[in-house]
Amino acid sequence: MVERETEESKSFAELFEAIPKLQDHKFVPGQTVSGKIVKISKDTIFVDLGGKSEGIAGAEEFLDKERNLTINEGDQVEMRVASTRDGIHLSRGIKVQGAEALDLLREARQNQIPVEGRVAAINKGGFEIDLSGLRAFCPISQIDLRFCEKPEEHLHAKYPFRIMEIQEKGRNIVVSRRALLEEEQEKKAKETWAMLKPDVETEGKVTKLTECVAFVDLGVVEGMVHVSEISHVRINRPSEVLSSGQTVRVKVLKMETDKSGRPRIGLSIKALEPDSWDKGL
């Protein structure tokens, strides 16, 4: 047992020893990186970033509310480079603490690294955010992707925030949660767009009905079903057979972008349904 612990301690020591040597100077603070977890110690996570580069992160980054680890060796993770001093230090977001808190916030703003904050109070026009003792303001329009109808639902919640402004020597700090949510949404939209192609079948939720078109949410990106592609039976408008919020199975007919570069996805519902001839009618 003692021999095993000695070997394990030695392997951790070797990993720490190797980190500065393996550091690749292409990594910069704020950069998003992905890698494979190769070792987990009591307090540290070791991440293989490829190209003989290895990063380290605090194990507390991956604890749930019951203080249980949520990752295993071999898992792929995506993090940000917090620092490249004495190795590549990774973080999911900065937790502002100590006398150097304001300097950390300035660094986070410069490198676009998220910081963790707690919604402490609701005030005129937005929310008071507690950044481990430092007070910040989040406009109500920046707390979520959509208009916030019930501000009280966010009270006391902990979120990652993007530092937007630091003025008056830290007495005026403005943060945004929406900026991070939009980045995540854009990333998922690109992943969904890459997955979709003509003839692919998938599920979506009806979000809006017009006189001629049903809009279907495919997971971040939205597609359109023309009234002529809804049913083999002639209908005059989509609302005759569909309703908002309804889950439907669709087939991708075409994919293109409009003049502004936004994706346009043509879908069909009837292509997945047997017509009257198939039913033997």
C-alpha positions, 0 to 999 in steps of 0.5 A, a space after each residue: 500500500 505504501 509502495 503504491 502511494 509512493 509510486 503515485 506521488 512520484 508520478 504526480 511529481 513527475 507530471 508537475 516537473 514536466 509541465 514547464 518543459 512541455 509548455 507550448 508558447 502558442 498558448 495565451 491567457 484567455 484562449 479556449 482549449 480542449 484536451 483529454 484528462 490524463 491524471 486526477 490527483 486530490 487537488 489537481 487535474 492534468 490535461 493533455 492538450 496535444 503537441 506535447 503540451 499539458 495543462 493543469 486545473 484545480 479539481 474544485 473546477 469539476 465538483 458538483 454541489 455535493 463536492 463530488 467529481 464530475 469527470 474521469 480520466 479519459 474525459 475530454 474537457 474544454 477550458 480556458 488558459 488562465 495563465 502561462 506562468 510556470 506551466 499552462 494553468 487552465 480554468 473554466 472561469 476565474 473566481 475573484 479572491 484576495 487583495 489582487 481581485 481587481 487586477 484579476 478582473 482587469 486581466 479577465 476583461 482583457 483576455 475575455 475570461 469568464 468570472 464567477 459571480 452571485 446575483 446578490 440583489 435586484 435593483 433599478 435596471 438590473 442586478 447587483 452581482 457579488 464577485 467574491 466581495 467586489 460589487 458589479 452591475 448586470 443590466 437586466 437585458 444582459 442576464 439572459 438571452 431573452 427578455 427577463 420577465 421574472 428577475 426574482 428567478 435569478 436572485 442568489 443564483 451563481 453564474 459565469 459573467 463576462 467583464 464588460 467595463 471597469 471604471 472608477 478604479 473598480 467602483 463601477 464594474 459592468 458584467 454580462 451573462 448574455 455575452 457568454 450565452 450567445 457565444 455558447 449558442 453560436 458554437 452549438 449553432 455551428 455544430 448543428 449546421 455541420 451535422 445537418 445536410 440534405 436528406 438528414 432526418 431529425 426532430 424539432 419543435 414548432 416555434 412559430 406559425 405564419 400563413 405559409 410557413 411553420 418555423 421549427 427549432 432544430 436546437 439553436 438553429 431554425 428551419 422552415 417548413 412550407 405549407 406545401 411540405 406539411 401534409 400530403 393532404 391539401 391544407 391552406 395554412 400550417 395552423 390547420 394541422 400544427 401548433 406552437 410547441 409541437 414536436 415534429 419529425 422533419 427531413 432536411 430538403 436544402 441548406 443555404 445562406 441568405 445575403 447576410 450570411 444567415 443559414 436558411 434550412 428548408 424542411 419537410 414533414 410530409 416526406 417522412 409520411 406515407 402518401 395515400 398510394 402507400 396507404 393503399 387508398 
